């Protein structure tokens, strides 16, 4: 477990003033925390803040929205990135989930205020209100077309919506508990859902019917992810011929992040167990990085990277804090993770520093979505933050 650099949440505000200060800390497991500060000494000739660090820390590249800080003693560097813009009027309460359309033009989000809305990704302007779930809506995502939305709620219903006119075109019923996550198979003729009832189900959008229970775990399934598996992985053989309504399930593996501390892999077409991995705590989320590698995050702050060809031991365990890992999102040749203590960070294979998306303070960051160089987060404080990444 590597050292972690943190900076006060309002650092960009603090450093806008001459002689303004922001506080730093560097925590390494088993060692005393190192504390320091950043001080603005004025502006450079290019209009960029001139920032100096206290002893033990080094300031690298500085822009109006970012600052690169290193702690040579612990051999750790972090680029702190402030939001490019924030949207605070989309919802009145905590935003629990969001997604961005494939073209980057629209966002969709759900909230504890009981609403689900579609909005302009550029400025947060509300376009549509999606009404029809009975209780809270837990999850939402765009289909690959960017014109249709899939949602799951505490009412145990899965719904498909038109993003153009806000009509609910399909409702799926069959789960016995609230739906916690969804996934879309290929272009979206089939979709997947998981629930508090311990099952993961495959649905046929065209016939509005359930094609089968992919897994029945006996424990709530908090998150799922579907992906193509490496050719060397034995996904099992179906006991009976798949329905002709199953489209794109062959060669796919379904990951199940379970409340009972287990991470499960199931052959999507065969419905057969591929692996079962025991973690340190309840698994909250999972995602594929490639056909070989995947990630899963736990309630006690661990991010496991595993190889689908051999899940006996993780490739690595990333642990930046003990806060729950709430979402994982593959990004370029790395990933974005968010946690329950307000941290949200990007790890890239070709970067020798971590990118820390700041200003959520201590409020949980529930979900992350991205389109090209735009990254969006949603938070308990009810704010959607949009970050602009330059050339990494």
N, C-alpha and C positions, 0 to 999 in steps of 0.2 A: 504494500500500500504506500503510494507516494505521498509526498508533502502536498498540502493544499494551501494556496494563497487566497485570502478573502479581502474584500475592501468594503467600506461602509456603503450602504445602499444608495445614498444620495451624493456619491462622490462627484458626479458631473456637475451638480448644482454647487457643491462646496468649492470646486476648483474654477468656477467662473469668476470668482472674486479675487482681486489681488490679495496675496498673502492668505488666501483661503486654504484650509487644510482638510485632508481626507485621511482616515485611519486605516492601517493595514494590519493583517495578521498572517502568520505562516505557521500552520500546524502540521507536525509530522508525528505519526504514531509512536508513542513511547518516549517522546521528547517534550521539553517545555515549549510552549507556544512563543514564537518570536513576534514582537509587536513593533510597529513603525508608523511613519506618516509620510504623506505627500504634501508638498507646499507649492502653491503657484507663486512664481516670482515676477509674473508679467506676461507679455505677449511677445512672440517672435516676430520678425519682420514679415512673415507670411500670415500673421494673425492667429497662429496656433499657440495655446498656452505653453509657457515655459515652466516645466514641473521639475522639482527637485525631490529626491527621496532621502529619508533619514538613514542613519548608519545600518548596514545589513541588507539594504534593498537598492536596486538599480532601476532607473527608468530608461526604457527604450523608446520605441516609436510612439509619438503622441499625435492624435488628430483631435478634431472638435468633439468626436463621439467615442474615441477609444484611447486607451493607454496601455502600453506593454510594460509590465513590472516583473522583475526577477529577484529571487532570493538566492544568491550564489552559494551561500552556506548549505542550503538544502537542494541545490541544483534543480530549482523549479522556476518556471516562467508562466505567466498568465496574461492574456490580453483581455482587459475588461472593456466590454462594449455596452454603451448606453442605448436605449431605444431610439430609433429614428423618429418614431411618432407613437402616440398612445391613443386608444379609443376607449373612452370611459362612459359613453352614453348608449352603448348597444344593449346592455342589460343593467338591471337595478341591483342585482345581487351577484354572488359568486358564479363564475363561468366555469363549468365542469368539463366541457369538451369543445373542441373546435377543429375545423378542417378547412383547407384551401382548395379551390377547384383546380383541375389540371391545367387550365390556361392562366391561372393566377388572378383572375378577375373578381371572383366571388369568395366570400367566407361564409361558413355556417357555424353556429355555436348554440350550445344549450346552457341553461342556467338554473340555479336553485330558485329563481323567481318564477319558475314554471313555464318559461317560454323557450322556443327554439326559433332562431332568426337567421335569415340570409342577408348579407350585407356586402357592400363594395369593399374589396380588399384594400383599395388605395386610400380610402378616406373614412371607412366605417359607417358610411351612410346606409341605413336600413332599407332593404329592398322588399323583403317578404317576411311575414309572420306565419310560422307553420304550427297550426293548432289541430290537436286530435288525440294526443296521448292523455291518459287520465291523471297520472301522477308525474313525478319528475322524469325528465328525459336524461338518460345516463350517457348516451353515446350518439355520435352523428358522423357521417362521412359522405363525401361525394363519390358517385360512380365515376369511372374513368372519362365518361363523356363530359363531365362538369355540368350537366343539365339536370341531373337527378340526385336525390339525397336519400341515404339509408339511415334510419334512426332506431334506437332501442330504448325502452323505458322501464320504469319500475312497475308498470301495468302488465309486464310480461309480453308486451306486443312489440313486434318488429314492423316498421312502416317504411314505405317508399313514397317519396314526394317529388313532384315536379318543381324544380327551382324557378321555372318561368311563371307559373300561375299559382303556386303554393297548394295545389290540390294533392290530396293523398290518393295515390293510384292503386296501392296494394297494402293490405294489412295481413300479417302472418300471426296466427295464434297456435300455441302448442306448448310453450314453456310454462312451467308451474311457479316460476319465480322471476324477479326482475332481471332484465337483460343487461349485462355489464359490458359487453364488447361485441363488435361485428367485424366481418372481413368480407371482401368481395373476390370471387373467383374469376380470373381473367377479365373479360369485358363486362361481366355482371349478369349473365343469364342465371347463374347460381350465386347465392350469398350464404354466409355463415353467421351464426350467432352463438354466444355462450351466456350462461345464466347462473343466478344464485341457486337454481335447482340442481346444479352439478352436471348438466348436460351441454353438449355442443351439437348444434343441428345444422343440417344442410337444407336450403330452401330453393324451390324452383320459382323464379319470378314470373314466368309466363303463365303458369297454372295456379299461382298463389298457394302452393302446397309444400308440405315438408317431404323431402326426399329421403330422410332418415336421420337417426340419431348417430352421430359420428363417434361420440364417446359419452359414457355415463360414469362420472368419477366418484359420486357420493360426497363431493365437496364442492363448494362454489368455485366457478371458473372466472377469475377476475379479468383475464385478457387472452386473446387469441391472435395468431398470425398464420398466414398460409403462404407457402412458397414452393418453388420447384426444388426437388431434392437432388443431390449429386447422384449420378447414375450408379455409383457403387453401393448405394444404400438400398437394403432390402425393405421395400414398403409393404410386402405381403401381397397375397392374392385374394380377391373378393370371393366370399363363400358362394355368392350367386352373381349372375351377370348384372352389371349396373343398369339402372334405368336409362333409357335413351334420352331422358330429360337432364341427365347429368352431363354437363358441358365443362370440359377443362379440368376434371378432377384427377385424371391419370398423371402419375409421376409427381404428384403434390404431397407435401407433408403438412399437417396441421399441428401447430404448437399450442399447448394449453398451459396457461399460468394459473396454478391452482392455489386455493387458500390453505390447503393442508401441507404446504411447504414442498410440494412436488411440481416438477416441470415435466410435462408429458408430450411425447411426439406420437402422432397417429397417422397412418397412411390414409389419405383423404378418400381414395376410392375403395381401398380394402377394408377400412374401418378397424384395422389391426394395429396393435401396439408396436411402435418402432423402438421407443426407449422410455425410461422413467428415471428422472434425475432428482435426487434429494437435495434441497437447498437449506439455507440457514434459517429461513423464515418464510412466511407466506409470499408467494410470487404474485406481483401486481400487474406486470406487463411483459411483453416479449416482442421481438421483431427479428426478421432475417436481414443479415448483411449481404449474403450471397447464397448460392445453392449449397455451400459447405458450412458457412459460419452463421451463428445467430447469437442474440443477446437476450437475457432475461433479468429483470430487476425485482428485488425483494423489499419487504416491509422494513428490514433493518439496514437498508442502505447499500446492499451488495449488488453489483452488476456482474453477472456471470457471462463470459464469452465461451461458447462451446462449439465443438466441431461435430456436425451431425453424423459423421462417419465413426466417431468414437466419443461417446458422452460419459465415459467412466470418470473422467476428471476434466475440469474446466481448463481452457487454454490460459485464461487469466481471470482474476477477480478484481474489479475496480471498486474502490471504496473511498469516497470523498467525504462523506459524513454519515452519521447513523440515521439520518432522516429517510423516510420511505422513498423508494424510487417509484415515481408515479407515471412516467411515460418515457418511451424510447423511440427514436425516429432515425432511420438510416439516412445519412447525408453525405453525398460525394463518396470519399473513400473512408468514411468514419461514421460517427453518429452523434445525435443530440440526446441528452438526458435531462429530465427535470425531477426535482425532489420536493419533499414536503416542507423543507426549511427555506424555500425561496430560491434555492440554487438552480441554475439552468446552465449547462455547459456543453461545449462541442469539443470532441476529440477527433483529430484528423491524423491519418498515418504519416503524412508528409510534413506535419508541423511539429516543431520542438517546443510548442507551448499549447496550453489549453485556452480556449476562448470561453469567457464567462459572461453570460448575458445577465446584466444587472438590473437593479431597481425594483425587483419584486419584494425586497426586504425579507421578512420572515414568513410571508404568506405562501402557502403551497402553490406551486406551479403545476396545474393538473394535466396540461396537454401541450404538445408542441406540434406545429405543422410548418411546412416550408414549400416555397415555390422559387426555384432558381436561387437568387441571392437574398430573397426575402424570407425571414423567419418570424413566425407568429407564436406567441404564447398566451395562454389564458390562466387566470389566477383566482384565488379566493377573494381578492380585493375587488373583483368585478371589472378589471381592466384588461383589455387586449393590447399587448405590446408588439410593435413591429420593429424588427431589427434589420438593418441594411448591411450586408456583408460585402466588402470589396473583394479584391483578388487576394485569396488566402495564401 
